[in-house]
Amino acid sequence: MSDTLFYSPTIEQDRMLPETESHHCVKVLRKQPGDAITVTDGQGVFYDCSLVDAHPKKCMVQIHGILKQPKSWPIRLHVAFAPTKQMERNEWFVEKATEIGVDKFVPMRCGFSERKDLKQERLNKIMVSAMKQSKQAVLPQLTPISSFEEVILTPFDGRKFIAHCYETEKQPLAQTYRKGENVLVLIGPEGDFTPEEVNQATQNGFESVNLGTNRLRTETACLVALHTIHVINHL
């Protein structure tokens, strides 16, 4: 496997790199025909390749070998979060979460949300970059932003948690979650979920949890939840 990793979701069908990847390959890394590169399709496969045509808009490659590289965690791990007002904090979270490992990001609008939309294309680029940086072959899914009600009513085969700061009966996530369980975690906006949202979630099968004694920012809470699940599954 080459140290240089590129992303092309259609590499097996067309043997081409997308324009952005081609530009990086030729103009930034100065790759030449015959040079070895590794390409991933984002679906769990690495392709050992060599450049045939080093064109800055459409590099063509020859595939010499295929290596299946499934994700390193054995479960489906989804996080639904209320995007923060500052876009750079959402970008930071998505980057770091992709490096740690997650199957699906589900942005949602909540009662106290300060941001109602997201730059999907920008976040997808960050996810691709983080996947390549961490030498992974699985790209997370990013869904369009949804309402809180849509998220809690969408079926999910696994444990469902809602992390909030209200003084209600709840367990630490690290104690109630069990290794090997698929999991969906809801993380609210800076002002937390509304009491009505917490009630709605629990009525739809979500379990109330805490992530420790400190009050965390949204993006920090998301990473703490993801890391907790990973640690338990790798014990």
C-alpha positions, 0 to 999 in steps of 0.5 A, a space after each residue: 500500500 502506497 503512503 499516498 491515499 486518494 478517494 474515488 467512489 467509482 474507481 472500480 468502474 471508471 479507473 479515474 480520480 475525481 477532479 479535486 483528487 486529480 489536481 492534488 495528485 498532479 499539481 500538489 504532489 507532482 505525481 507522474 505516470 507510473 507512480 504508485 498510489 492507493 485509492 479507496 472507494 470509501 466503502 471499505 476497499 483499498 486499490 493498489 494502483 499506478 498512474 497511467 495518465 497524470 492529468 490535473 483534471 482526470 487522472 487515469 489509473 491501472 489497478 494492480 490489487 485490491 485489499 478489503 479494509 472493513 471499519 475497525 469497530 464492530 457496530 453501527 455507530 450513529 450520532 445525531 447532533 444540533 449544529 453549533 452557530 459557528 460553522 468551524 466548530 461543526 467542521 472540527 467535530 466532523 473531522 475528529 469524529 471521522 478520524 475516531 470512527 463513526 458510521 453516520 452523522 445526523 444533523 438536526 434542528 432542535 428547539 434551542 438550535 442557533 443554526 438551521 442549515 449546514 454546508 453539506 458539501 464543505 463537510 463532505 470534503 472534510 470527511 474525505 480528508 479526515 478519512 484519508 488522513 487516518 488511513 481508513 477505507 470507510 467514509 461516514 454518511 452525512 444526512 441532510 439536516 432533519 427536524 428533531 421529531 424526524 430523528 426520534 421517529 426514524 427506526 433504529 435497530 439498537 440502543 438509543 440514548 439522549 444526553 442532556 443536563 436536566 436533573 432527571 433519572 439517568 445513567 452514565 453512558 459508560 455504565 449503561 452501554 454494552 459492548 457489541 450493541 448498535 447505538 444512536 446518541 442524541 446531542 443537543 444544542 448549546 442551550 440543551 434540549 427542551 424539556 419537551 424534547 427530552 420527554 418526546 425522546 424517552 417516549 420513543 425509546 431513548 434512554 437518558 444518559 450523562 457524559 460525566 459531571 462537567 457541562 460540555 460544549 456540543 462538539 465536545 459532548 459528541 466526541 466524548 460519546 463516540 470515544 466512550 462507545 469505542 473504548 467499550 467495544 475495544 476492551 
